Amino acid sequence: MLRTGLVFLFVVFVGGCSAMKPQDFAHKEPVFDVYAYFQGHSRAWGIFEDRFGKLRRQFTVDINGEVSDGVLTLTEDFIYDDGETDQRVWKIRKTGDHAYEGTFDEIVGVAEGQQYGNALNWNYEMDLKVGDGTWRVSFDDWMFLQPNGVLVNRARVRKWGLEIGEVSLFFAKPNAPLFSQAAE
């Protein structure tokens, strides 16, 4: 029993030491200017896979962003492959050189974000609609700006500390140079 407990603690410790940190991307380009990227219209395409890798949902998101008095308001309109629709309105505020705070209706408290180089990492809890109820889940949400203006987003979703799935999204701006030369 003691041996099993020590092995578990070792795995948790080693796993925690090897986790990505936003600072790891400080010198990566292009630099992700959150306000500039999301100002105006953008669109995202996404999927949710459960912890076994089974595709559970597909969706498209139309996003409109406005900056006023230092606050970025993102209105996200979701259309799911089964016809369901949803809207989420983020209020994002830059609180330091690399720090952001964000809120929306389902969030518990405040989302904490850190941006370095081409990466932004959000951590937050939210009450997620699941069927007729809600689940309190936590997100470890990473965004990476690519040289062609595409924004790649991967979020690990956990409940009670256990990963229950992963969201993958790809954002693009209208008229983005999607097929321009690869990064040099």
N, C-alpha and C positions, 0 to 999 in steps of 0.2 A: 504494500500500500504506500509506504513512504517512498519507495523507489519510483512508483508511478507518478506520485505527486512531484518529485524532483524532476523527472523527465518532462512533465507538463510545464513546470515553471521554466525550465531551460528552453523549451520550444517557444514559449511566450516571450521570454527575454530575447532570444536570438531573432525571432520574427519582428519584435519591436525595434531592434537595432538596425535592421536592414530596410526599414520602411523608407519610401521616398519622402523627401522634404522639399518644400517649395524653393528653398535656397539652393538646392542642387541645380536649378535651372537659371540661376542669376545671369549667366553669360550666354544663354541661348537666344537666338533671334529667329524671327522678328519679335521685338518686344510687344507684349500683349497690353495695349492700352484699352482697358475694359470699357470706359466711357465712350471712347471714339469708335470701338468696334460695334457696340450695340446701339449707338445713336442711329435712328432711322429704322429701316426695315431689314430683317434677315429671316431666313428660314432654316429649320433643322429637320433632319430625318433621324428617327431613332428606333431602337428595339429594347425590350426588357427580356433578359434570359434568367431563368431560375438558377439555383445553385448547382443543378445537375447539367446546365448548359442547354436546357430545353427552351426554345423561343416561346414566350408567353404573350407578348404584345408587340405590335408595330404601330408607329405613329408618325405624324408630321406636325411640326409646330411653326406657326407664323408668329413672328416676334416684332413688336414695335417698341422702340426705345426713345425716351425723351429725357434730356438733362435739364433740370431747373433747380436753382438754388443749391447746387452741389449734390443733388440727389438724382440718380439714374432710376427712372421708372420703366420697367420692362413689362409689357403686357404680352403674355404668352397664350396663344390660342391653340389648343391641342385638338387634333382629329385622329382618332384611333381607327385601326383597320376594321373594327366591328361596328363603326358608326358612332360610337360614343364621342362626345365632345367635352372639353373642360377648359377653364381659363385660370391662369395663375398670374398674379400681378406682384412682381418683385419691386421692392424699394431698396436700392443699393446706395451706400454712402462710403466714400473713401475716408478712412479715419487716421491714416498715417502713410508714410512713404510706400509701404508695401501692404498695408492693411485695409480691409473692407469689412463692412457689416451689411447684412441683408435680412429682409423680412418679407414674408407673405402670409396669407391667412392661416395656412395649415402648419406653419413653422412653430416649433416650440422654442420660445426665447428668440435668439438672434443667431443667424448663420455667421460664422467667422471665416473670413477669406484672407489668403495671403497670395500676393502676386510677385513673382520674380521672373525676369526674362520673358520667355514665351509661355509661361505656365501660371495658372491660377488654381489654387486648391481651396475648396469650400468644405467646411465641416458643420453639420447641423442635424437636428432631430426634427421630424415632422410627423403629423398624424396623416397617414396615407389611407385613402379610401380603398377598401378591398371588399368587393361584393357589397353587402348591406351594412358593413361595419367599417371600423378604422383600426389600423395597426400603428403603434408608435414605433418608428424605425429611425435609424441613423444613417446618414450619407457621408461617405468620403468621396468627394466629387472633384475630379481633376479635369481641367481644360488646357489644351495645348494649341496655340496658334501656329499654323503652318505658313511657309513662305508664299503660298498661292492665295492666302486669305481664308482658307478653310480652317474652321475651328473644330478640333477633335475633342470630344467630351466622354469621359468614362467615370461612372459613379458606382461604387460598391455600396450595396444596401445591406444593413444588418438589423437584426431584431434579437434582443437579449444577448448581444455580442457575437452572434453567429451570422455568417453571411447567408442571406436568403436569395441574393441575385445581383445582377449587374445591368446597369443601363449604359448603352452606347449611343451617342448622338454625333452627328456631323452637321455643322452650321456653315452656311454660305450667305454672302451678301449678294444682292442683285448686281449683275455685271462684274462679279469677281473674276479675276484672271485664272480660272480653274485649270486651264490647259496651257498655261505659260511654261516657260522653261523651268526645269526642276532646280531646286536650290543648288547653288554652286559651292 
